[in-house]
Amino acid sequence: MSEDDEDWFEQALSESDGDGPVDAQGESPTNADATDSATDAGPDEDWFEDEGTSESDPAEEDGDSTVEEDDDSLFDEDFASALESTGGPGGDGGEGADGEGFDEEDFESAIPRIDLGIEGLDEMIQGGVPQRHLMVVIGSPGTGKTTFGLQFLHHGLENGENAVFITLEQSRESILDTADERGWAFKQYERDDKLAIVDLDPVEMANSLKNIRAEFPELVREFDADRLVLDSVSLLEMMYDDQAQRRTEVFDFTRSLKNAGVTTMLTSEANEDNPYASRHGIIEYLTDAVFVLQYVRGDTQETRLAVEIQKIRNANHSRQTKPYAITLDGIDVYQQASIF
């Protein structure tokens, strides 16, 4: 990064040793909440063909793209070809314990496995999630996405790992307060240089994303991070009005996370019309694992929370939808229970 560029990560780490930045109200500067709306439809796997390869795309007709390309871009080939290697939601990740066509030899791997630290959900994943996977948690407001991410980091910290939490929605102090309420010693982990909590403005991050992508792998290695959470990728996606640019930026950003060699969890708002898909229908195609948190409403019974594993590449897992609760101890998944 040039001397004129802002060293966003190291500055944030320095601020985390003292009083970090807080907005005037001590709250998130961005309201990412969306109106709840649920349907039974699954993810639209033809989203690229419908939107990304349309002949009416102005960028293709004029031959002028608003996205700055560099020599390191993965978009020398078409976007659809690039996505084939990632697998769609519930797709290439292999059939689970409740699916068909599962070949155990496909999952014999020397890649170390890790637990998420969420009771009940870890039991739904046979052998654990492969290390260095890129995961996303999709859910409507109030389903516990941030808690999911913090619990994932807390489990790693308890086992001697280093962790980074990047929030685009809340202040550093609010994250620490949330951890304190659950008895998670995040402040002590910060003092011991085991945890870094970085709060970034989504607009500033979008403006400097190219520099962040270039420096991110090295910065993560310098901190020796084992687990990382970004909460949430939806706010980053919203910074781009052009759909083609949004796809390009998010694709290159996820690639930089993979290059960093850290096990990463992203959170994403659910689509307003489809609780099984992310807000923009992009991130689930670029990640190795997809967890969906949703509300399930019965005709005569109370609303409940339910979790579903859409895919985990190179890991066998249950495909059943299971209820869960958010308590002071975090998220508990009732593996042996049914939704209703």
C-alpha positions as CSV (number, residue, x, y, z in Angstrom):
1,M,0.0,0.0,0.0
2,S,1.4,3.5,-0.9
3,E,2.3,6.0,1.8
4,D,-0.7,8.1,0.7
5,D,-3.1,5.2,1.3
6,E,-4.7,4.8,4.7
7,D,-3.6,1.8,6.6
8,W,-7.1,0.8,7.6
9,F,-6.3,-2.4,9.3
10,E,-3.4,-1.4,11.4
11,Q,-5.1,1.9,12.4
12,A,-8.1,0.0,13.5
13,L,-5.9,-2.4,15.5
14,S,-4.3,0.6,17.2
15,E,-7.6,2.1,18.0
16,S,-8.8,-1.3,19.5
17,D,-6.1,-0.9,22.2
18,G,-7.9,2.2,23.5
19,D,-11.3,3.8,22.8
20,G,-12.4,2.8,19.3
21,P,-14.5,5.1,17.1
22,V,-18.2,5.4,18.1
23,D,-20.9,7.2,16.2
24,A,-22.9,9.9,18.0
25,Q,-25.6,7.5,19.2
26,G,-23.2,4.6,19.9
27,E,-25.2,2.6,17.4
28,S,-24.7,1.3,13.9
29,P,-24.3,4.0,11.3
30,T,-26.2,2.0,8.8
31,N,-29.7,0.5,9.1
32,A,-29.5,-2.8,7.3
33,D,-32.8,-4.1,8.5
34,A,-35.2,-5.2,5.8
35,T,-38.9,-6.1,6.0
36,D,-39.4,-9.8,6.7
37,S,-41.0,-11.7,3.8
38,A,-40.8,-15.4,3.4
39,T,-41.7,-17.7,0.5
40,D,-41.1,-21.4,-0.1
41,A,-39.1,-20.8,-3.3
42,G,-35.5,-21.9,-3.4
43,P,-32.4,-20.0,-4.8
44,D,-32.6,-19.0,-8.4
45,E,-29.6,-20.8,-9.9
46,D,-30.2,-19.1,-13.3
47,W,-29.6,-15.6,-11.8
48,F,-26.5,-15.1,-13.9
49,E,-28.1,-16.1,-17.2
50,D,-31.1,-13.9,-16.4
51,E,-29.2,-10.9,-15.3
52,G,-25.5,-11.2,-16.0
53,T,-25.4,-12.3,-19.7
54,S,-28.3,-10.3,-21.0
55,E,-27.6,-8.8,-24.4
56,S,-29.2,-5.6,-23.3
57,D,-26.4,-5.0,-20.7
58,P,-25.3,-1.5,-21.5
59,A,-21.7,-2.3,-20.4
60,E,-21.5,-5.0,-23.0
61,E,-23.2,-3.0,-25.8
62,D,-21.0,0.1,-25.3
63,G,-17.9,-1.9,-24.7
64,D,-17.2,0.3,-21.7
65,S,-17.3,-1.1,-18.2
66,T,-17.4,1.0,-15.1
67,V,-15.3,-1.6,-13.3
68,E,-11.6,-1.0,-13.2
69,E,-9.7,-4.1,-14.4
70,D,-6.2,-5.0,-13.3
71,D,-3.7,-7.6,-14.5
72,D,-4.7,-9.8,-11.5
73,S,-8.4,-10.0,-12.3
74,L,-10.1,-13.4,-12.5
75,F,-12.6,-12.1,-15.0
76,D,-10.6,-12.8,-18.1
77,E,-13.1,-15.5,-18.6
78,D,-16.9,-15.1,-18.3
79,F,-18.4,-14.9,-14.8
80,A,-20.5,-18.1,-15.3
81,S,-17.3,-20.2,-16.0
82,A,-15.7,-18.8,-12.9
83,L,-18.7,-19.8,-10.8
84,E,-18.7,-23.4,-12.0
85,S,-15.8,-24.1,-9.6
86,T,-17.6,-22.7,-6.6
87,G,-20.7,-24.8,-6.7
88,G,-24.2,-23.2,-6.2
89,P,-26.1,-23.3,-3.0
90,G,-26.8,-26.9,-2.1
91,G,-25.0,-28.0,-5.2
92,D,-21.4,-29.1,-5.7
93,G,-20.8,-29.3,-2.0
94,G,-21.8,-32.9,-2.0
95,E,-25.0,-34.6,-0.9
96,G,-25.5,-34.8,2.9
97,A,-26.6,-37.5,5.2
98,D,-30.2,-37.0,4.0
99,G,-29.3,-36.8,0.3
100,E,-28.4,-39.2,-2.4
101,G,-25.4,-39.8,-4.6
102,F,-22.9,-39.2,-1.8
103,D,-19.5,-40.7,-2.5
104,E,-17.4,-41.0,0.6
105,E,-14.2,-41.1,-1.4
106,D,-14.9,-37.5,-2.5
107,F,-14.6,-36.3,1.1
108,E,-11.4,-38.1,2.0
109,S,-9.1,-35.1,2.5
110,A,-6.0,-34.2,4.5
111,I,-7.5,-30.7,5.1
112,P,-7.9,-30.1,8.9
113,R,-11.4,-29.7,10.2
114,I,-12.8,-27.3,12.8
115,D,-16.0,-27.0,14.8
116,L,-18.2,-23.9,14.6
117,G,-18.7,-23.9,18.3
118,I,-22.5,-24.0,18.0
119,E,-24.0,-26.9,19.9
120,G,-26.3,-29.1,17.8
121,L,-25.1,-27.6,14.5
122,D,-21.7,-29.1,14.8
123,E,-23.3,-32.5,15.2
124,M,-25.1,-31.9,11.9
125,I,-21.7,-31.6,10.2
126,Q,-19.9,-34.9,10.0
127,G,-16.2,-34.4,10.7
128,G,-16.4,-30.6,10.9
129,V,-16.0,-27.7,8.5
130,P,-12.7,-27.9,6.5
131,Q,-10.2,-25.3,7.6
132,R,-9.8,-22.2,5.5
133,H,-13.3,-22.5,4.1
134,L,-15.2,-19.4,3.2
135,M,-18.7,-19.5,4.8
136,V,-21.8,-17.3,4.8
137,V,-24.7,-17.1,7.2
138,I,-27.9,-15.8,5.5
139,G,-30.8,-14.5,7.5
140,S,-33.5,-11.9,8.1
141,P,-33.0,-9.2,10.8
142,G,-33.2,-10.7,14.3
143,T,-32.3,-14.3,13.3
144,G,-28.9,-14.1,15.1
145,K,-26.4,-13.7,12.3
146,T,-24.0,-11.5,14.4
147,T,-24.4,-13.8,17.4
148,F,-23.5,-16.7,15.1
149,G,-20.3,-15.0,14.0
150,L,-19.3,-14.0,17.5
151,Q,-19.9,-17.5,18.8
152,F,-17.8,-18.9,16.0
153,L,-14.9,-16.6,17.0
154,H,-15.4,-17.3,20.7
155,H,-15.0,-21.0,20.2
156,G,-11.7,-20.5,18.4
157,L,-10.4,-18.1,21.0
158,E,-11.2,-20.6,23.7
159,N,-9.0,-23.1,21.9
160,G,-6.0,-20.8,21.6
161,E,-6.7,-19.4,18.1
162,N,-6.4,-15.8,17.0
163,A,-9.5,-14.0,15.6
164,V,-10.6,-10.9,13.7
165,F,-14.1,-9.4,13.7
166,I,-14.8,-6.7,11.1
167,T,-18.1,-5.0,11.5
168,L,-19.7,-2.6,9.0
169,E,-22.9,-2.3,11.1
170,Q,-22.0,-1.7,14.7
171,S,-19.3,0.0,16.8
172,R,-16.5,-1.8,18.4
173,E,-17.9,-1.0,21.8
174,S,-21.3,-2.5,21.0
175,I,-19.6,-5.7,19.9
176,L,-17.7,-5.9,23.2
177,D,-20.9,-5.2,25.2
178,T,-22.6,-8.0,23.4
179,A,-19.8,-10.4,24.2
180,D,-19.8,-9.2,27.9
181,E,-23.5,-10.0,28.2
182,R,-22.8,-13.6,27.2
183,G,-19.8,-13.9,29.5
184,W,-17.3,-14.0,26.6
185,A,-14.0,-12.4,27.6
186,F,-13.4,-10.5,24.4
187,K,-11.8,-7.5,26.2
188,Q,-9.2,-9.8,27.7
189,Y,-8.6,-11.5,24.4
190,E,-8.0,-8.0,22.9
191,R,-5.5,-7.1,25.6
192,D,-3.7,-10.4,25.0
193,D,-3.5,-9.6,21.2
194,K,-5.6,-12.6,20.4
195,L,-8.5,-10.7,19.1
196,A,-8.9,-7.7,16.8
197,I,-12.3,-5.9,16.5
198,V,-12.4,-3.5,13.5
199,D,-15.3,-1.2,12.8
200,L,-15.3,0.3,9.3
201,D,-17.7,2.6,7.5
202,P,-19.0,0.7,4.5
203,V,-18.7,3.7,2.2
204,E,-15.0,4.1,3.1
205,M,-14.4,0.4,2.8
206,A,-16.0,0.4,-0.7
207,N,-13.9,3.4,-1.7
208,S,-10.6,1.7,-0.6
209,L,-11.6,-1.9,-1.4
210,K,-8.9,-2.3,-4.1
211,N,-6.2,-1.4,-1.6
212,I,-7.8,-3.6,1.1
213,R,-7.9,-6.5,-1.2
214,A,-4.2,-6.1,-2.1
215,E,-3.0,-5.8,1.5
216,F,-5.5,-8.1,3.2
217,P,-3.8,-11.5,3.0
218,E,-0.5,-10.1,4.4
219,L,-2.2,-8.2,7.2
220,V,-4.1,-11.3,8.3
221,R,-0.9,-13.3,8.2
222,E,0.9,-10.7,10.3
223,F,-1.8,-10.9,12.9
224,D,-1.7,-14.7,12.6
225,A,-5.5,-14.9,12.4
226,D,-7.1,-18.3,12.4
227,R,-10.8,-17.2,12.2
228,L,-12.3,-14.1,10.7
229,V,-15.9,-12.7,10.6
230,L,-17.2,-9.9,8.3
231,D,-20.6,-8.5,9.4
232,S,-22.1,-7.9,7.0
233,V,-21.2,-8.4,3.3
234,S,-24.7,-7.0,2.4
235,L,-23.7,-3.5,3.3
236,L,-20.6,-3.8,1.1
237,E,-22.7,-5.0,-1.8
238,M,-25.1,-2.1,-1.4
239,M,-22.3,0.4,-2.1
240,Y,-22.5,-0.6,-5.8
241,D,-25.5,0.4,-7.9
242,D,-24.3,-1.3,-11.0
243,Q,-25.0,-5.1,-10.8
244,A,-22.0,-6.1,-12.9
245,Q,-19.6,-4.0,-10.8
246,R,-21.2,-5.4,-7.6
247,R,-20.5,-9.0,-8.8
248,T,-16.9,-8.2,-9.8
249,E,-16.1,-6.4,-6.5
250,V,-17.6,-9.1,-4.3
251,F,-16.0,-11.9,-6.4
252,D,-12.5,-10.3,-6.1
253,F,-13.0,-9.6,-2.4
254,T,-13.9,-13.2,-1.6
255,R,-10.9,-14.3,-3.6
256,S,-8.7,-12.1,-1.4
257,L,-10.2,-13.7,1.7
258,K,-9.3,-17.2,0.4
259,N,-5.8,-16.0,-0.4
260,A,-5.4,-14.9,3.2
261,G,-5.6,-18.6,4.3
262,V,-8.0,-17.8,7.2
263,T,-11.3,-19.6,7.9
264,T,-13.8,-16.9,7.2
265,M,-17.5,-16.4,8.0
266,L,-19.5,-13.7,6.3
267,T,-23.0,-12.6,7.3
268,S,-25.6,-11.6,4.8
269,E,-29.1,-10.2,4.9
270,A,-31.7,-12.5,3.3
271,N,-33.6,-11.5,0.2
272,E,-36.8,-9.7,1.0
273,D,-38.8,-12.1,-1.2
274,N,-36.8,-15.3,-0.6
275,P,-35.4,-16.2,2.8
276,Y,-33.2,-18.9,1.3
277,A,-31.2,-16.4,-0.8
278,S,-28.9,-13.5,0.1
279,R,-30.0,-9.9,-0.6
280,H,-28.4,-9.8,-4.0
281,G,-28.1,-13.5,-4.8
282,I,-24.3,-13.4,-5.3
283,I,-22.4,-14.4,-2.1
284,E,-23.9,-17.9,-1.8
285,Y,-22.3,-18.9,-5.2
286,L,-18.9,-17.7,-4.1
287,T,-18.6,-19.4,-0.7
288,D,-17.8,-22.9,0.3
289,A,-20.5,-23.2,2.9
290,V,-24.0,-21.7,3.3
291,F,-26.1,-21.6,6.5
292,V,-29.6,-20.2,6.4
293,L,-31.3,-18.8,9.4
294,Q,-35.0,-18.1,9.1
295,Y,-38.4,-17.6,10.8
296,V,-40.9,-20.5,10.5
297,R,-44.5,-19.5,11.2
298,G,-47.1,-22.1,11.8
299,D,-50.9,-21.6,11.5
300,T,-51.6,-22.3,15.2
301,Q,-48.3,-22.2,16.9
302,E,-45.7,-19.5,17.7
303,T,-43.0,-18.3,15.4
304,R,-39.8,-20.3,15.7
305,L,-36.3,-20.0,14.4
306,A,-34.9,-22.6,12.2
307,V,-31.5,-23.3,10.6
308,E,-30.7,-25.2,7.4
309,I,-27.3,-26.1,5.9
310,Q,-27.6,-25.5,2.2
311,K,-24.1,-26.7,1.3
312,I,-20.6,-27.4,2.7
313,R,-18.0,-28.3,0.1
314,N,-15.9,-31.4,0.9
315,A,-18.0,-32.2,4.0
316,N,-21.0,-34.4,4.5
317,H,-23.9,-32.9,6.5
318,S,-27.5,-33.2,7.4
319,R,-30.0,-31.5,5.1
320,Q,-32.8,-31.4,7.7
321,T,-34.1,-28.0,9.0
322,K,-33.8,-27.8,12.7
323,P,-35.1,-25.3,15.3
324,Y,-32.7,-23.2,17.4
325,A,-32.9,-20.6,20.1
326,I,-30.8,-17.5,20.9
327,T,-29.9,-17.4,24.6
328,L,-27.4,-15.7,26.8
329,D,-25.1,-18.6,26.0
330,G,-25.4,-18.0,22.3
331,I,-27.2,-20.1,19.7
332,D,-28.3,-23.6,20.5
333,V,-29.6,-25.9,17.8
334,Y,-32.0,-28.6,18.8
335,Q,-30.7,-31.4,16.6
336,Q,-33.1,-34.0,17.9
337,A,-36.2,-31.8,17.6
338,S,-38.6,-31.1,14.7
339,I,-39.7,-27.6,13.7
340,F,-43.3,-28.2,14.7
